[in-house]
Amino acid sequence: MGKIYSLLLGFDAFDPRTFERLREAGKMQNLARLAEKGSYAHFGVSTPPQTEVSWTSIATGQNPGNHGIFDFVQRIPAHYTPYPSLLPTQQSLTGINFTPPFKARTIFEEATRHGYAATALWWPATFPARPELPVRTIPGLGTPDILGKLGVGTLLCSDAAPLEQLKKVQGIRLHPTGKGRYTATLPGMQIKRRNGVQTLTCALNLEVDDADGARVTIGEERLSLQLGKWSPIIQLTFRAGRFFSFRAISQAILTSISPHISLYLLPLQIHPLHAPWHYATPPGFVRNIWKGIGPYLTLGWPQDTTALEEGCITDEQFLSLCTSIFASREKIFMRQLDTFREGLLGIVFDSLDRVQHMFRRDHPEVIELWYERLDALVGRVLERLNAMDHKSAPQLLVLSDHGFSDFDYKVHLNRWLIQNGVLRVNAEKPSGGLNDVDWSQSLAYAVGLNSIYINLRHREGRGIVSQEEYDRYREQLRGQLTAWRGMDGKAVVQEVWLKEEIYHGAYLEFAPDLVLGYAPGYRASAETGLGQWRETALEPNRDHWGADHCIHPQEVPGVFFCNRKLAHLTSPSYVDIPPLVVGRELEIEERPPTPRVSAEEREVLEERLKGLGYL
C-alpha cells in the first residue's frame, strides 16, 4: 500500500444536473477546471439515497447490509417502536447513553491503522465519539441537542396567539414586568432527584432599547440584540446546585418588537468543552479549535429548518444562519488544511442540502448562489494546493451523497396499506399511528422514509405472516406498489426492491423487507417516517420544505470530482472510495443488533421522535 494522502470535500446534496447547467452558463469555473484537468462523473449513491445512509456507505465502502443503517427511522420489531437510526441508546446506571450507530470500519480508522493521521469534520453518524479510535472528529448529522433529542428551538413571545400556532417549536410566554420589560423562564435539561425529575432552568429578562433593539439576559449571559440579526454563539449555564451545573450553547435573534415582542432561540446544544456524552475526539483537538479558532454550533442539523417552516424566522434570517454556519466550518477546515501533509482529511459541508430543501421549488436563484459559493470554496482550496509542490500535493476528491429532485406530493404510505387491506386498524380515524393497529389482522406496515416491514411471525412482536407466506406477500405488495398511480396519472413508486436484491452482509436480517424507490415528485410524508398516517394516501405538498432526495437513487445521483485522471472509474460509487483514499477495500466488523429497550427507554425514544424536526 502506498502513502495515504487524500483530501475529501463532501458537498451534501450537490446535484450534477444543476452543476452541469451552471457550468454551461460559465458559473462553475473552479469545478469546471477541476473536471477538465482531472476527473468528473456522476456518483452512484446508496439505496435509499438518504444522507445518513449514503455518507456512511461512502465512509465504509459498504452497502447498508454491512454497516446497518438502512433508513433515517428504523423500528424495534419486538414492539414496533420507531427510533432514529442515528441515535441508538443503551441503558446504564446513570441513565440513557448513546451508542455508535454503526461499527463498520471507516476510511478514517483505516488510515490510522497504517500510522497516518485522520480527521473527520462534521461527518454524519459519527456521534457519539469513540475515544478508543485515534481519529480526530467533530461529529455531524446525528449529534443531539443538550436534551438528547435531534433539536427543537424556542420561541418566546409577549402575545399568546403566535405561540398557539406552533406544532414543533417550543413556545414560552414573555410576561411584562414594566414598560418595555419582560421576563420568562427558559427550561433546560432534566436531572433525576430523589423525589423525581427536575427540569433545570435559566431566568430570561428582556428590555427593549428602542425600535431596533433590546437587551437580553439569560442566566449569566448578557446580550445586546439588533432586530433581525443573529447574536454571536452564547454559552448558557443551568445550575443544579451550588457546585454542579450544565453548560449549553445557542444563538438568539430578536424577530419582532411591534406589535409584540418575539425572541427566538436555536435548540440548546452540546457545549463541546462541557459535554455530558462523548462528543468529539480527542478532547485537546476540540479544545484547541474552540479556543483558538472560535465557537461553532454543535447540533447535527444546526440550520433550523423547523423554525423557518413554522414561521419563527424569515427566509433571510434562515439564509443568514446557513451562511454563518458555512463560514465557521470553512474557517476551521482551512486551519486544518494549513498543516495537512499526509493522512486523510475529510469534511462535509451540508448547508446546501438544507437550502435546497427550503428554496429549490420557489427560489431557484437562491440555489444558484449556493452552488457558486461552493465553487468559490473549491477555488480557495485549489489555490492552497497549487501553492504546494506538485509532488507533495494531496489527492483531492469532491463528492456528494446524492442530488436533488422535486417534492410535489406527500405519500402517506400506511394509509395506502390500510386502503389495500394490508394494514388493519382498530378504529377508523382520519389519522393515527402504530398504537391503533390490529396486529392480528395486519400483514405489513411502514416506518421510515423508504421502508416497509412484513408483520412476520417469530420476528415482529405480534407477527402473523408465516415464513412460507413471506415471499408471496412481498411480491404481491411489490406489484401493487409499482402499479400505483398518483393524481397526475404517473407512477408514485418507480421501483420496489426485496431486501436481498440490494443488500448483503451481516445485518441483512435487520433490513426492511421492501425498499421503495419513489418516482420524482413523490416522497414519504413525515407521518410515514414515524409509522403514522393521515386521511388520504396522497397529499399535495404545500410546505416550505418543497424539494427532497429520498426517491429512486438513479434519479438523484451525486457528483465525483478528482484532481487526477482516473480513466478506470467511469461510473464511480461509494464502493470505490476506500480503494482510492486508503488503497484497499475495508474489512467487515461486527456491530450490535437492533437496540432492545425497556418500557422507560421506549417513552424516551417516543419523546425524542417528537423532535424530528427535519422529517
SVG drawing of the C-alpha trace seen along z (x, -y; Angstrom):
<svg xmlns="http://www.w3.org/2000/svg" viewBox="-64 -54 71 76">
<polyline fill="none" stroke="black" stroke-width="0.4" points="0.0,0.0 1.3,-3.4 1.3,-6.6 -2.1,-7.8 -2.5,-11.5 -6.1,-12.3 -8.4,-15.3 -12.2,-14.7 -14.6,-17.6 -18.1,-16.4 -20.8,-18.7 -24.1,-17.3 -26.8,-17.3 -24.6,-18.8 -26.7,-17.9 -24.9,-17.0 -27.6,-18.3 -27.6,-21.7 -23.8,-21.8 -23.8,-21.0 -26.4,-23.6 -24.5,-26.3 -21.2,-25.1 -22.7,-25.7 -23.6,-29.2 -20.0,-29.8 -20.7,-30.0 -18.8,-27.0 -15.3,-27.9 -13.3,-26.2 -15.1,-22.9 -15.1,-23.0 -11.3,-23.4 -11.1,-20.5 -13.2,-18.3 -11.1,-19.3 -7.7,-18.7 -8.8,-15.7 -11.9,-13.6 -15.7,-14.2 -18.6,-11.8 -22.0,-11.2 -21.6,-9.3 -23.6,-6.2 -25.3,-6.7 -26.8,-4.3 -30.2,-2.8 -32.1,-4.6 -30.3,-7.9 -30.7,-9.3 -28.0,-11.4 -27.0,-9.2 -27.2,-6.1 -25.1,-7.5 -22.3,-9.2 -21.9,-6.0 -21.6,-3.9 -19.0,-6.4 -17.0,-6.2 -17.1,-2.4 -17.3,-1.4 -20.2,0.9 -23.8,1.3 -26.3,0.9 -26.3,4.7 -22.7,4.4 -23.0,1.2 -26.5,1.5 -28.0,-2.0 -31.0,-1.4 -33.2,-4.4 -33.4,-7.6 -36.0,-5.9 -35.9,-2.2 -38.0,-0.1 -37.6,2.3 -39.5,5.4 -40.5,6.6 -42.9,3.8 -42.9,1.9 -41.3,-1.2 -39.7,-3.6 -36.3,-5.0 -33.9,-7.4 -31.1,-5.2 -28.5,-7.9 -29.3,-7.9 -29.5,-4.3 -29.3,-4.1 -28.5,-1.8 -29.5,-1.9 -26.9,-2.4 -26.8,-3.1 -26.6,-6.9 -29.4,-7.0 -29.6,-6.7 -26.3,-6.7 -25.9,-6.9 -24.1,-4.1 -22.4,-4.4 -25.0,-3.9 -22.6,-1.6 -19.2,0.1 -18.1,0.9 -14.5,-0.2 -14.2,-3.6 -11.6,-5.0 -10.6,-7.3 -10.0,-4.4 -8.2,-2.5 -5.8,-5.4 -4.8,-5.4 -4.3,-1.7 -1.5,-2.3 0.1,-5.0 -1.4,-8.1 -3.4,-10.9 -7.1,-11.1 -9.6,-13.9 -13.4,-13.7 -15.2,-17.1 -19.0,-17.1 -19.2,-13.6 -22.7,-12.2 -23.3,-9.3 -20.0,-9.9 -21.8,-10.8 -21.0,-9.7 -17.3,-9.8 -15.3,-6.6 -12.4,-7.5 -10.8,-4.2 -10.1,-5.2 -7.3,-7.7 -9.3,-9.6 -9.8,-13.4 -13.5,-14.1 -16.2,-16.8 -19.5,-14.9 -22.1,-15.9 -25.7,-14.8 -27.0,-12.8 -25.4,-14.9 -28.2,-15.6 -29.1,-18.7 -28.4,-19.0 -31.7,-17.2 -30.6,-14.2 -33.0,-15.0 -32.5,-16.0 -33.1,-19.6 -36.1,-21.9 -35.8,-25.6 -37.8,-28.0 -40.0,-31.0 -40.5,-33.5 -43.3,-35.9 -45.3,-38.5 -48.5,-37.6 -50.1,-34.1 -51.5,-33.9 -48.2,-33.1 -47.4,-30.5 -50.7,-28.7 -49.8,-28.2 -46.7,-26.2 -46.5,-22.5 -42.9,-21.5 -41.1,-24.6 -41.4,-25.1 -43.4,-28.2 -42.9,-30.3 -44.8,-33.4 -42.9,-36.6 -44.5,-38.3 -44.4,-42.1 -42.7,-43.4 -42.7,-47.1 -42.6,-49.4 -40.6,-47.7 -39.5,-44.9 -40.3,-41.2 -39.4,-38.0 -39.6,-34.3 -38.2,-31.0 -36.1,-29.0 -36.2,-25.3 -33.1,-23.2 -32.0,-19.6 -33.7,-17.3 -32.0,-15.5 -33.1,-12.8 -33.6,-13.7 -34.6,-11.5 -38.1,-13.0 -38.4,-12.8 -37.2,-14.5 -36.2,-18.1 -36.0,-20.5 -33.2,-22.9 -34.0,-26.4 -32.5,-29.8 -34.1,-33.2 -34.6,-35.3 -35.1,-39.0 -35.6,-41.3 -35.6,-45.1 -36.5,-47.0 -33.9,-49.6 -35.6,-51.3 -37.4,-50.4 -34.5,-48.4 -33.0,-46.5 -33.2,-45.0 -31.0,-43.9 -31.4,-40.3 -30.1,-38.5 -30.2,-34.7 -28.9,-33.4 -25.4,-34.9 -25.2,-35.8 -25.9,-39.4 -26.7,-40.3 -27.5,-43.4 -29.7,-42.3 -30.4,-44.2 -33.8,-43.5 -33.5,-40.7 -29.8,-39.9 -28.4,-36.8 -26.4,-37.1 -23.0,-35.5 -23.0,-32.0 -23.9,-32.3 -22.9,-30.0 -25.6,-29.2 -25.3,-27.7 -28.0,-25.7 -27.3,-25.3 -28.2,-22.1 -26.8,-23.2 -24.0,-25.2 -21.3,-23.1 -22.9,-21.4 -24.1,-22.9 -24.7,-22.0 -23.4,-24.1 -25.2,-24.6 -24.8,-26.8 -27.3,-28.6 -27.9,-31.7 -30.7,-34.2 -32.5,-36.5 -34.9,-39.3 -37.6,-38.8 -40.2,-41.4 -40.6,-44.4 -44.0,-45.7 -46.9,-44.8 -45.4,-42.2 -42.0,-41.1 -40.7,-37.9 -37.3,-36.3 -36.2,-33.0 -33.5,-30.7 -31.9,-27.9 -32.0,-24.5 -29.9,-24.2 -26.8,-22.5 -23.9,-20.5 -21.0,-22.7 -18.0,-20.8 -15.9,-21.6 -18.6,-20.5 -20.4,-17.7 -22.5,-15.1 -21.6,-12.4 -18.6,-11.6 -18.9,-14.4 -15.7,-14.6 -12.1,-13.2 -9.6,-13.8 -10.6,-16.5 -7.5,-18.6 -8.3,-18.7 -11.8,-20.2 -10.5,-22.5 -7.9,-24.0 -10.4,-24.6 -13.0,-26.2 -10.4,-28.5 -8.1,-29.1 -10.4,-29.4 -13.8,-30.2 -17.1,-28.7 -19.4,-26.8 -22.8,-25.2 -22.7,-21.6 -26.2,-20.3 -26.2,-17.7 -28.7,-19.8 -27.9,-23.4 -29.6,-25.0 -33.0,-25.5 -35.4,-24.4 -38.2,-23.8 -38.1,-27.4 -38.4,-28.5 -41.2,-26.0 -43.2,-27.3 -42.7,-31.0 -40.5,-31.7 -37.8,-33.2 -37.8,-34.6 -36.2,-33.4 -33.5,-36.0 -32.8,-35.1 -32.6,-31.4 -30.1,-32.0 -28.1,-34.3 -27.8,-31.4 -26.7,-29.0 -24.1,-31.4 -22.6,-31.8 -22.5,-28.0 -20.8,-27.6 -18.2,-30.3 -17.3,-28.9 -16.8,-25.4 -14.6,-26.7 -12.5,-28.6 -11.9,-25.5 -11.3,-23.4 -8.8,-25.8 -6.8,-25.8 -6.6,-22.0 -5.6,-22.2 -2.8,-24.6 -1.0,-21.8 -2.1,-18.9 0.9,-17.0 -0.2,-13.3 -3.0,-11.0 -6.7,-11.7 -8.7,-14.9 -12.4,-14.8 -15.2,-17.4 -18.9,-17.6 -20.5,-21.0 -24.2,-20.4 -25.9,-23.9 -26.6,-23.4 -28.8,-20.4 -30.9,-22.5 -31.2,-25.4 -32.3,-23.2 -35.0,-21.6 -36.4,-25.0 -35.9,-27.1 -35.4,-24.9 -39.0,-24.9 -39.8,-28.6 -36.5,-30.4 -34.0,-28.7 -31.9,-31.9 -31.0,-31.3 -29.9,-27.8 -27.6,-29.1 -25.9,-31.4 -25.1,-28.5 -23.7,-26.4 -21.5,-29.4 -20.4,-29.7 -19.3,-26.1 -17.5,-26.5 -15.6,-29.5 -14.7,-27.4 -13.1,-24.8 -11.2,-27.7 -9.7,-28.7 -8.8,-25.1 -7.2,-24.7 -5.1,-27.8 -3.6,-26.3 -3.0,-23.0 -1.4,-24.7 1.0,-26.6 2.4,-23.2 5.0,-21.3 3.0,-19.2 4.7,-16.1 3.6,-16.8 0.0,-17.9 -2.7,-15.5 -5.3,-13.7 -8.4,-15.8 -11.9,-14.3 -15.1,-16.3 -18.1,-14.2 -21.8,-14.5 -24.0,-11.9 -27.0,-12.5 -28.6,-15.1 -32.0,-16.7 -35.5,-16.5 -39.0,-17.9 -41.3,-17.0 -44.8,-17.7 -46.8,-15.1 -46.5,-13.6 -47.1,-9.8 -48.9,-8.6 -47.9,-5.0 -49.6,-3.5 -52.9,-5.0 -52.3,-3.3 -51.7,0.0 -54.9,-0.5 -56.9,-1.2 -55.5,2.0 -56.3,4.2 -52.7,4.8 -52.8,2.9 -55.8,3.1 -56.7,0.6 -58.9,1.0 -61.0,-2.1 -61.1,-4.1 -59.8,-7.6 -58.6,-10.3 -55.1,-10.0 -53.4,-7.5 -50.3,-5.6 -49.0,-2.1 -50.7,-2.1 -54.0,-2.0 -53.1,1.1 -54.8,4.5 -51.7,6.6 -53.7,9.9 -55.0,8.8 -52.1,6.8 -49.6,8.1 -47.2,5.2 -46.5,1.6 -44.3,-1.3 -41.7,-3.0 -39.0,-5.3 -38.9,-7.2 -38.3,-4.3 -39.1,-1.1 -41.9,1.5 -41.8,4.3 -43.7,7.6 -45.5,8.5 -43.5,11.7 -44.3,14.4 -41.5,15.0 -39.8,11.7 -42.3,8.9 -43.8,8.7 -47.3,9.9 -46.4,11.2 -48.9,13.3 -47.2,13.9 -45.6,17.3 -42.2,17.9 -43.9,19.8 -46.2,16.8 -43.4,14.2 -42.1,14.2 -45.6,14.3 -46.8,11.3 -43.7,9.3 -44.2,10.0 -47.8,9.1 -47.0,5.8 -44.3,5.0 -46.8,5.5 -49.4,3.3 -47.0,0.5 -45.5,0.3 -49.0,0.2 -50.0,-2.7 -50.7,-5.9 -50.9,-9.4 -53.0,-12.5 -51.1,-13.3 -51.5,-9.8 -47.9,-9.0 -46.3,-6.2 -45.9,-7.0 -43.3,-4.3 -40.7,-3.8 -39.2,-0.6 -39.5,1.7 -36.7,4.0 -36.7,7.0 -34.0,6.5 -31.8,9.4 -31.8,7.9 -29.9,4.8 -28.3,5.6 -25.9,8.3 -23.9,8.7 -24.1,9.5 -27.0,7.2 -29.4,8.2 -31.8,9.6 -32.4,6.1 -33.1,4.6 -36.6,3.5 -38.3,6.3 -39.2,3.9 -37.3,0.8 -39.2,-1.8 -37.7,-4.0 -40.2,-6.7 -40.7,-8.4 -39.7,-12.1 -42.3,-14.3 -43.2,-11.9 -41.8,-11.3 -42.9,-9.6 -44.6,-12.0 -43.2,-12.8 -46.1,-10.8 -44.9,-7.7 -41.5,-8.1 -42.9,-7.7 -45.3,-4.9 -48.3,-7.2 -50.8,-8.2 -53.4,-10.9 -56.8,-10.7 -55.6,-10.3 -52.8,-8.3 -51.5,-11.3 -51.4,-14.9 -50.2,-17.9 -47.0,-19.3 -47.5,-23.0 -44.8,-23.1 -41.8,-25.4 -39.9,-22.2 -40.5,-21.9 -37.8,-19.6 -36.1,-16.3 -34.0,-13.4 -35.4,-10.3 -36.6,-8.7 -35.2,-6.3 -31.3,-6.6 -31.0,-6.7 -32.9,-9.9 -30.6,-11.7 -27.0,-10.7 -24.2,-12.6 -21.1,-14.1 -17.5,-12.8 -14.5,-15.1 -10.8,-14.3 -7.7,-16.3 -6.2,-13.3 -7.2,-11.4 -9.0,-8.2 -9.8,-6.7 -10.7,-3.3 -13.6,-4.9 -16.3,-5.6 -19.2,-5.0 -17.8,-5.6 -19.8,-4.8 -19.3,-4.5 -17.5,-1.2 -14.7,-2.9 -13.8,-5.4 -11.8,-3.2 -9.5,-1.9 -8.9,-5.4 -8.1,-7.0 -6.6,-4.2 -5.5,-1.8 -7.8,1.1 -11.3,2.3 -12.2,2.4 -12.8,5.5 -16.2,6.1 -16.5,5.8 -19.4,6.8 -22.0,4.4 -24.5,4.8 -28.0,5.8 -31.0,3.5 -31.5,1.9 -33.7,3.5 -35.2,1.1 -37.1,1.1 -40.5,-0.5 -38.9,-3.5 -36.5,-3.9 -39.4,-3.4 -41.0,-6.6 -37.7,-8.4 -37.5,-7.2 -41.0,-8.3 -40.4,-11.7 -37.2,-12.1 -39.1,-11.2 -41.3,-14.2 -38.2,-16.3 -37.6,-15.0 -38.0,-18.5 -36.4,-17.7 -38.6,-14.8"/>
</svg>
